[in-house]
Amino acid sequence: MTPSLSFKKRGITLSGLSVELQGKRILDDVDLEIFPGEIIALLGPSGCGKTTMLRAIAGLQRPSAGEIVVGGQAMTDVAPYRRNVGMVFQSYALFPHMTVAENIVFGLKMHGVAPAERAVVLDAALTMLELSALRDAYPARLSGGQQQRVAIARSIATQPSVLLLDEPLSALDKKLKDDMRSELRTLLKKVGMTAIIVTHDQEEALAIADRVAVMNEGRIVQIGTGGDLYHNPNCRFVADFVGYMNYFEGSIRSGSDQRLELDIGDARLLKARSSAETPATGHVTVAIRPEAITPMPKSAPVDQDEFNIVPACLISEEFLGIVTYLRFQDGKGRDLLVIRSGQSRASPLRVGEHYDLAWPIDVTTLMPAEPQAA
């Protein structure tokens, strides 16, 4: 019979969580609900409070205000070693003088688990993470991906209710990092426990997590699935941090129940979707994802009832294999980015030539003026 590990899926609730260090507020009144068995990514720039939140949940950083509840039990004042939380550090922190097996059972030995029980748990962890063939190897002989699996195995050996991962892929090269994204999600779902991953890499967050919390200056600005954040950002900060975006500044000229006409200057109008939140008048920021834009020859017919069109000159072209970045500039000096698939069979474009940039009216988004706290 194959040995197995059992984990209790526990939800996490943060209420009004704040952390101050040397007079500076690192976390600012954060509220967050994480469901049992869910993978959440904390995404944001350096210094926004991601790792501080992770340390507070682990008990390594005492909050100045607020409450941490795990599985219905208040943890704010509970010692770290009593929280039943596993943590995978950025460097993996494996003991170089210990074998894979010795690294995995280290936490069990510290908890005084009997040798017979340690052996059962070890076999289960090695099997679950496909490390059985490496049990006697030392960390120096392992690849980055193998070291990551050992670090996870060591964390889950104590069968914690929550797993915290601090930049777990940052030490890997780009190719291995790309390969490990889907493998890490598969491993976390296989383990089945609630997991929180800290990252500043938007692709990593979108690929691994069930939901992503975008953070800035100690607060959660927006939380949702990758699709929510990408297609419906609630502010410019989120739109910029999750992918690329083109912007026009303008004012609402007229509108109906479905569409608005927007004056962006240069005697040019754009049309955009209207919604209940759209103001009737005033200044707005128009946003368009670069992959939604198609460069067209000046003579090509375009249905202006369905597409927005802006003439622009191609300034530069960057072929990166998977994608090609095309950078344009319109008549008012606004820079516009267009992203094409690297395998696109569309006609080649020439730097210095003028084109019509066309995109569907229905993907034209109006951005709120200021960030909204989630």
C-alpha positions, -999 to +999 in steps of 0.1 A: +000+000+000+014+034-010+020+057+020+001+089+020-001+123+038-033+139+050-039+176+052-067+196+068-077+224+044-081+256+064-092+290+054-074+322+064-091+355+074-071+388+078-090+416+094-077+451+096-041+438+096-015+465+100+023+463+105+045+492+114+083+491+114+105+520+125+075+544+123+066+533+088+034+515+080+043+485+059+008+469+059-021+492+061-055+479+074-056+448+051-087+426+049-084+393+031-105+361+030-087+329+017-108+298+011-098+264+023-076+247-003-072+279-023-039+291-039-036+328-035-008+349-050+003+382-035+015+403-064+031+437-063+064+457-066+092+454-041+084+470-007+046+468-011+042+446+019+038+411+004+066+393+024+056+412+055+020+398+052+035+363+048+057+367+078+028+380+099+007+349+090+037+327+099+041+344+132+075+358+123+063+394+123+040+408+150+011+430+137+006+464+152-032+460+147-057+436+133-064+399+136-052+367+119-076+337+119-067+303+105-094+276+103-116+296+127-089+299+153-073+332+163-036+331+156-025+367+161-009+360+195+001+323+189+038+314+188+051+305+153+058+269+161+022+264+173+006+277+141+010+246+120+022+266+090+048+254+065+071+279+048+092+276+016+119+303+015+132+321-016+166+303-014+149+270-003+172+270+028+182+233+024+209+220+047+239+213+023+254+186+046+221+166+047+207+143+021+173+148+006+158+124+031+175+140+061+163+175+049+127+163+047+125+147+081+144+175+099+113+192+111+098+159+123+129+152+144+127+187+159+091+179+169+102+147+185+083+124+161+093+087+166+117+072+140+091+047+127+065+074+121+092+096+105+100+068+080+063+065+070+060+102+065+093+103+045+082+076+021+049+094+016+065+128+009+091+112-014+064+095-034+041+125-036+068+147-049+085+121-071+118+123-052+123+086-042+153+082-066+170+112-050+165+103-013+203+099-007+214+128-029+228+161-015+214+195-024+245+205-044+238+176-069+202+187-075+187+210-102+168+241-092+135+224-098+145+193-077+157+216-048+123+233-049+105+200-046+127+190-017+119+223+000+082+217-005+085+181+007+102+193+039+075+218+045+046+194+040+062+166+060+049+181+092+014+181+075+007+218+080-027+233+074-013+263+054+018+265+031+035+298+025+059+303-004+082+334-006+093+340-042+098+302-048+109+306-084+131+337-083+163+317-080+156+298-112+167+308-148+139+319-171+135+286-190+133+266-158+111+291-142+086+288-171+087+250-168+083+251-131+052+273-130+027+247-141+046+220-121+044+240-089+006+245-094+002+208-100+022+200-069+002+224-047-031+211-060-019+175-055-009+184-019-043+200-015-036+225+013-043+262+014-013+280-001-001+316-003+026+325-028+045+358-028+058+371-062+065+402-082+062+383-115+027+387-130+031+356-153+040+335-123+010+348-103-015+342-131-002+308-139-001+294-104-028+310-083-066+305-082-069+342-073-044+371-073-042+400-048-024+430-063-007+450-036+006+486-035+019+506-006+008+481+020-028+477+007-046+452-015-057+473-045-077+445-063-082+408-059-097+383-084-089+356-109-063+363-135-090+370-161-108+395-138-076+415-132-065+414-169-098+422-185-114+443-158-087+462-138-102+486-113-074+512-117-044+521-138-020+506-113-035+471-117-038+476-155-001+484-158+011+457-133-009+428-149+002+430-185+007+460-208-018+488-216-021+517-240-038+549-228-055+579-243-066+609-222-099+624-233-133+637-224-168+622-229-185+640-258-217+620-262-232+587-253-260+562-253-270+531-233-243+510-250-216+533-262-198+565-256-180+589-279-147+602-265-127+632-277-090+624-274-078+656-293-064+660-327-100+661-340-103+624-333-131+605-316-130+570-300-159+549-291-161+528-259-184+505-239-207+522-215-215+508-180-233+518-149-201+531-134-193+553-165-197+591-158-220+610-181-194+637-187-159+647-177-123+636-182-116+599-187-086+576-194-092+552-223-072+519-221-065+493-248-045+461-244-017+459-271-026+425-284-061+438-293-047+462-318-042+453-355-020+475-377-037+480-411-024+495-444-037+530-448-059+519-478-075+489-461-112+492-454-123+491-418-158+491-404-159+522-383-191+512-366-173+482-350-136+494-347-117+524-334-089+536-357-059+557-350-032+566-376+003+560-364+039+556-376+059+524-368+089+535-347+106+502-338+101+464-340+114+438-315+112+402-324+114+381-292+105+346-306+071+340-289+060+376-295+069+407-315+067+441-299+057+469-324+061+504-311+041+532-328+037+569-324+005+588-334+002+624-347+001+638-311+033+621-301+015+594-281+034+561-279+014+530-286+025+493-282+012+465-304+020+429-295+018+403-323+023+366-320+058+356-331+042+331-355+019+357-370+016+353-408+004+389-412+022+411-438+055+424-425+056+460-414+083+486-422+098+510-396+090+546-407+058+537-425+024+549-415-005+525-406-040+526-392-042+510-358-076+493-355-092+475-325-128+465-316-149+491-299-160+464-274-125+460-259-120+497-254-120+502-216-125+533-195-103+535-164-114+549-130-094+580-121-081+567-088-072+533-073-099+517-052-091+496-022-103+461-025 
